[in-house]
Amino acid sequence: MTNGMPANRDPFAAFICDDASVDVIRPVITEMGWPTEKCKKGGLRTAVQSLSISASPSILMVDLSESSDPINDINALAEVCEPGTVVIAIGRTNDVELYRNLLSSGIHDYLVKPLNVEQVKTALASAQLVFAAPKTSEADRANEHLATAVVSVRGGSGGSTVATSLAWLLATKHNRNTALLDLDIHFGVAALSMDLEPGRGLVDAIANPNRIDSLFIERAMIRPEEKLAILSAEAPLDKELMTDGASFVQLTEEFRQAFDMTVIDLPREIMIHFPEMMKGVNAIVLVAEMTLASARDTIRILAWLQNNAPETTTILVANRMQSGAQEISKADFESSVEHKVNFALPEDRKASVNAAKLGQTVAQAGSSSKLATALKEVAEAMVEASEDGDIDLSDTGPTSFLDKFDLKSLISKKAKPTTHEKV
């Protein structure tokens, strides 16, 4: 093998429709020491015909520009490609759904035309890393990747506190290689909560989704702990970041390959505007306070999730619980939203203030506090889910949430004392 690539195969072949793309690719493969005659004119169908009668290369670049049904055509390519071939597709269509479907079909990367030299170099370097990486054993696969999105039902409900603490606990207490993605582009606190500067990685990823690969991830993320990597931003307030969501989808896909766990601090507006990213999320943690407004918004978000992410497990976390001081009791809240409160986090202002002063997560700064103890239970449930390959925490009722939402009865009932508990 050379750089981990099989010695009995050609290292590279490409089937490209247009001269402009060929002119970009050939100098790159020359620099890598690969023969330029392996970059041929023709698209996906030409590739299928050629590979049906010849050996597959280690890395295959194929043009989808002339394909009317790229997903079916890719499946036809898979039938003639030998196992272990890394396929990079290129095409004219810049579409999130197409990109995700291609990745699901086994494509390593998808590049949008017009190509440039750096784009091709990065894609080929990423493909080579597949062969250089240590082979994963069956034992290594025992723990499935778990992607969890943490969403505050209302602003200030404490979702960021939960997300940062969960990520820290998973990395340091459970020894899981964990990514923390903070998608509050302008006001995110993931880096700040650990006394770090966020860098420009997330801003660059949103502006240039085609640059996102394993090398980009390694360079863009910051590491407060050996097994915890953060990608966040403090984007300028006078600059609107334009995105169709492709970068969010691609980031979650790269994290799935590079980490054991992904925790996403997900603003509800981002979730609603880019529902396609929920396809890569296994569980969503809804962080709510026991208030009338929070109950209303929990109902709306649960209904949205049922329509847009029906396979995603919902974990409802009641935050800032105080005995006898809730606007709505936990029992009434559960009845109104028709979903069990899976975890209850106690009000602990002292632990929160101490964490802010130390530049640490609540779980780290106040490890013996009641709040940290409750957060540890949530993290333990996530670890168990990754080991079992299944999450079974939710207890959702019927689908007609609004029918049982009686505002007057909720606001008038006296709150019952509620203590920290796992339900």
Number of C-alpha atoms within 10 A of each C-alpha: 10 10 12 13 20 14 11 10 14 17 20 20 23 27 25 26 21 14 11 13 19 18 14 17 22 20 14 17 19 11 10 12 10 17 15 17 10 17 21 19 17 18 22 25 19 18 24 20 12 14 17 15 9 10 14 23 24 24 23 24 26 28 28 25 20 14 15 9 9 19 16 12 15 22 14 14 21 17 12 18 22 15 10 14 23 24 24 23 26 23 21 14 14 15 12 18 14 15 21 21 13 20 17 12 14 15 18 20 23 24 23 17 15 12 18 15 14 12 17 19 16 18 22 21 14 19 22 19 15 18 20 14 10 9 9 8 8 8 7 9 11 12 18 17 24 24 25 28 26 27 27 27 27 20 12 12 20 20 25 25 22 27 28 27 24 27 31 29 24 25 21 16 12 13 14 21 20 29 29 29 29 27 22 21 20 16 15 21 23 28 26 18 21 22 16 16 15 22 17 15 19 28 20 16 23 21 13 13 20 19 21 26 22 21 14 16 21 12 9 22 21 21 17 15 14 11 19 24 24 28 25 29 26 19 19 12 10 6 8 10 13 8 14 14 19 23 23 23 22 24 21 22 18 15 22 18 11 17 18 23 27 27 27 27 28 23 22 19 10 15 17 15 11 16 15 19 24 24 15 19 20 22 24 22 25 25 30 27 27 24 16 17 13 21 25 19 16 26 20 16 18 23 18 14 20 14 10 15 22 14 14 19 21 27 25 25 23 22 23 20 22 17 14 14 14 18 18 24 23 23 14 20 25 18 17 22 28 22 21 21 25 18 22 26 25 23 17 17 11 11 21 19 13 15 19 16 11 14 16 23 30 29 27 19 20 20 15 11 17 17 25 26 16 18 24 19 15 22 20 16 14 21 22 13 20 20 16 12 14 15 20 10 18 14 14 16 13 8 12 12 19 14 9 11 19 10 13 9 11 20 15 10 12 15 19 17 13 17 15 20 13 13 9
